[in-house]
Amino acid sequence: MIRFVLLGLWLSTLGVVAHAQIEDYYRPQKRYTTPVLVTHPDLVLSKNHWYMGIEGGGKWNGASATNNLLGLLSPQKGYTDSYAGAYVGYLHNLKWALEMGYTRNPSNALMGVRASPSFRYRITDLQHSIPLRFKWRGVKLGFVQKRSGIYVSGGMVWTPTRKLQTLKQFQLYGLSRSGAHNGVDTLIVENVSYTTGRAKVELEGGLEFVGRIGKKFEIVAYGRMLYAKSAALESTTQLFVNSVEENKSVLSLQPKSYQFGVALRYLFVRDTYHSNYDL
């Protein structure tokens, strides 16, 4: 009797297990929905790729003068102008990159001239430069967004178009009474502004934040400092009294200049990432 009871219990358990296995086999799997990009697990398939970008922002040049020519000149310490550029680069292992491109490279100096009437005198030089830089990712921002990070860059900017060239000039004439006999002196102020033909190579250092905004797009915010051993732009002003040079002032660009702006990059990859949520 006991054997019949045990056999019945074993057969009923077997039926329940078989029924559960059949139900699990035919039950459709639940599909997860893809979350927003900020929390998307970024599983990078291509860590090495080419990219191209465009950038734009401002460039600040500082300037200084040897003297103010007896109060006649008032040089402005700095001037900011807009600039733009484009480049191509190669990123390896999401860690370091090499980059080369083209930059529309302006240089400016500004000073006030106390005449009758007074006026502002701006010297502008537009050159075309080729930057070559190396970048290394120093900080990775978060485990999820593997492409976002802070990069440190270093390199050089070559400007082959720089040459010795006169940009603009002006002359001022006046009379002055001096001496015990109230003699009349003739005053002449002559200015000539020119590119020196130097500073064809500048050293560059920078810091940039790279953020991924799509599968094949990145946005970059950056700041860079450039150092030139010689001044690329100068403005010489001379004061003549009765045809004799009495004083001279030279306005020169400072060796350091700064660039800041934003860039947009396009990545040349088929698939930047895939997600476990979409498998």
Helices and strands as residue ranges (DSSP letters): H 2-26, G 37-39, E 43-44, E 49-65, E 73-75, E 78-92, E 96-113, E 119-140, E 149-158, E 164-178, E 183-196, E 201-212, E 217-227, E 233-241, E 244-268, E 273-274, G 276-278
